[in-house]
Amino acid sequence: MKNTVSIIIPVYNVKNYLKKCVNSVIKQTYKDLDIILVDDGSTDGSSQLCDKFKENDNRIRVIHKNNEGLGLARNTGLLHAKGKYVSFIDSDDYVGTTFIENLVKKIVKFSADACIAGYSKVDDNYKILYSEIYDDCVVSGDIGLKGLLIRMLGNLPSGNDSIKMSVWGNLYSMELIKENKLKFVSERKIISEDIIWNNDFITCAKRVLVDHNDDYFYLSNNNSLSTSYKKDRFQKCLELYLILKHLCSEELLGKEAILRIQKQFFINVRTCIRQERTKTLKKQFAGIKDIVNNRKLQVVIKEYPIDALPYKQRLFIKLIKFKNSYCLTLLNIGRIV
């Protein structure tokens, strides 16, 4: 069987970024590609741009659909994928020319079900802000795969050994996906659908590679799905925490998994507070007050070893613990949170 790679690129109103993204895929040194652009009801001209790409490269297929969100757009791509492997690339990101070739070589060499790689974060001028590079390793067996999944949940209080929970920039076996009928949940229901997907995939896998590659370039875009304002963001983050705590209970993965989930929850809470900056001062204070007074959040803080955190993180959590909305608002205005 040929090692064709399906590349699924969900597209929604990214006209200013799409050309760089698709061109980086077209220029891959690995040529056996099945490129699927899933236009999720774009209204900014991205739809027409997708069709132009299709005219110039017979490896490109375009699927136009009504807007349903990123997760369901990926599912549409999976239904049409023809490759032995699949990679997901977000349409405002781009990849280095040897990105796919490197991943395919590794996944074939070790007969793995997936290859999880690092990435580089870039700004709007495509300047690298930082790179996340992992140590190469082959993970197999129940204990090893559970350990990998645990690291995807986040960091420990004083540690920094997590592996990105995102699916973009990785390579997955289509056979395993089809056999287990794996699908993405909608991010409109669960705010971080990627960690749910990776949990389902790794649970079914026998061998997964972690690779040092960092030539997936993730754009720090203030208008992206992950950073745009959402009225129900805090509630969705709380729901995600509760879902992960149930999926990765202490009985299944141990206390370490819970600590990582809790710390990631705090990071998500910080994002929720940051998005309040878009409001007037009075409404910002009220929004932050609602967050810090949430009883479930206060329970998580009570359970967590706050004093093990680095100073700035510890201060942030203690301000929430003591419901100091006034200080948090001032810090938020000053962009210190």
Secondary structure by P-SEA (a helix, b strand, c coil): ccbbbbbbbbbccccccaaaaaaaaaaccccccbbbbbccccccaaaaaaaaaaaccccbbbbbbccccaaaaaaaaaaaccccbbbbbccccccccaaaaaaaaaaaaacccbbbbbbbbbcccccccbbbbbcbbbbbcaaaaaaaaaaaaccccccccccccccccbbbbaaaaaaaccccccccccccaaaaaaaaaaaaccbbbbbccccccccccccccccccccaaaaaaaaaaaaaaaaaccccccaaaaaaaaaaaaaaaaaaaaacccccaaaaaaaaaaaaacaaaaaaaaacccccccaaaaaaaaaaaacaaaaaaaaaaaccc
